[in-house]
Amino acid sequence: MSIRAETDLPAQRRADRVVDVRATTVAMPLEAPLRHVSGGHWGRFIRTIVEVETADGLIGLGELGGGGEAAEAAVRGLKPYLLGHDPRETEQLRWKIMNPVASLYNNRLQLHAALEFACLDLVGRRSGLRACDLLGGALREQVPFASYLFYRDRDPQTGVGGEVMPDQMVEHARALKRQYGFTTHKLKGGLFPPDHDIEVYRALAAAFPGDQLRLDPNGAWSVEEAVRAAQAIEGLNTDYLEDFTYGLEGMRRLRHFVRTPTATNIVVVNFEQLAACIRTEAVDVILLDTTFWGGLRQAHKAGQVLETFQWGASVHSSGELGIQLATMLHLGAALPNLRFAADAHYHHVLDDVIVGGKMECRDGCFTVPGGPGLGVELDRGKLAEYAELYREVGGYTYDRDPQRPDWYAIFPNDRYADPREPRR
């Protein structure tokens, strides 16, 4: 059976087809450098903004990043796969980009996510529907979020940051609660010995007795350390124990020793892992990331699987600006089994590349965008400003500590930082 020539398509269908794909990397300053078990964010996030344009000039927006690196060349490398593609064919797009054999040779999954965001944005703009409407419609217009409490280095220019000790972390959480209204607080642990995280976590629980808490050492602890830490904080208002140790088997072992639900965003990030998790009852709550899972549709599909098996779902953050935050909000709007506040790094960034600047968080919630598609517009001036900043400062090595040049992480971690050690 012959395939119709492009000239045989109706004029509108030809106008819908992709004619260009552009990628622009930006460096977005943070309020202060963020520290974590594998290294740190060196005072900025590096994000790649993706634009997919159709023949009639309509533009859809996507975003990816994390890890301190640009993805411009990788996105451009997929341009031949996209030329002539109909943005409505998102299932076809998945197979074009994420063929399970061909895509073994590079991480096309997250690249696909940014392209899929842009295609959904295009479909929504053309039809007048929001991205969440394309997933079945919004169940909520407000999505609750948690504060994200990192141990921070001090910004050398502003003096902001430097929180390490329990009283400093409590005051940092108080400031975020005053500004944004958060009633859930997530502590990023694993950088220091477990006893330090336990002390900080208990201080947070005492300071916010009516709020929910969660602790995430990013899989750095051995199973034995994880059990000890989990038992030390048992009885507090803990949503879940997130990645207390590494791997499905480690998390499955941990689950035998604790009564608090467990969670992961590290070791269940695709459908094979999800099937194994459910079959072995390894982890209780899965944090869905719209980039890690390869797109908004894939994350929503995973949420439907979790709903079927009555597993918990939440929304993960990977260092987003406003475009990806919009995808997180549309996912949160459409998930019936979203019972936990979502994560967001967003309150750490100083600006955004969307029109109107940063989205507003009020009473601990973000409002789902009301416009068609993702509901956000690109601010060309801001895009140019932070693209120029990227050209000036470049990327950074996410998995290195700038003040410990010979250090690198291993799991289980036995190379903890010293909370009493002065930082420059």
Sequence and secondary structure as in RCSB ss.txt:
>XXXX:A:sequence
MSIRAETDLPAQRRADRVVDVRATTVAMPLEAPLRHVSGGHWGRFIRTIVEVETADGLIGLGELGGGGEAAEAAV
RGLKPYLLGHDPRETEQLRWKIMNPVASLYNNRLQLHAALEFACLDLVGRRSGLRACDLLGGALREQVPFASYLF
YRDRDPQTGVGGEVMPDQMVEHARALKRQYGFTTHKLKGGLFPPDHDIEVYRALAAAFPGDQLRLDPNGAWSVEE
AVRAAQAIEGLNTDYLEDFTYGLEGMRRLRHFVRTPTATNIVVVNFEQLAACIRTEAVDVILLDTTFWGGLRQAH
KAGQVLETFQWGASVHSSGELGIQLATMLHLGAALPNLRFAADAHYHHVLDDVIVGGKMECRDGCFTVPGGPGLG
VELDRGKLAEYAELYREVGGYTYDRDPQRPDWYAIFPNDRYADPREPRR
>XXXX:A:secstr
     GGGS HHHHHHSEEEEEEEEEEEEBSS EEETTEEE SEEEEEEEEEEETTS EEEEEEE TT   HHHH
HHTHHHHTT  TT HHHHHHHHH TTGGGGTTHHHHHHHHHHHHHHHHHHHHT BHHHHTT  S SEEEB EEE 
EE B TTT  B   SHHHHHHHHHHHHHHH   EEEEE SSS HHHHHHHHHHHHHH TTSEEEEE TTBB HHH
HHHHHHHTTTS EEEEESSBSSHHHHHHHHTT SS EEESSS  SHHHHHHHHHHT  SEEEE TTTTTSHHHHH
HHHHHHHHTT EEEE  SS  HHHHHHHHHHHHH TTB S B   GGGBS  SBTTSS  EETTEEE   SSBT 
  B HHHHHHHHHHHHHH    TTS TT TT    SS      TTS   
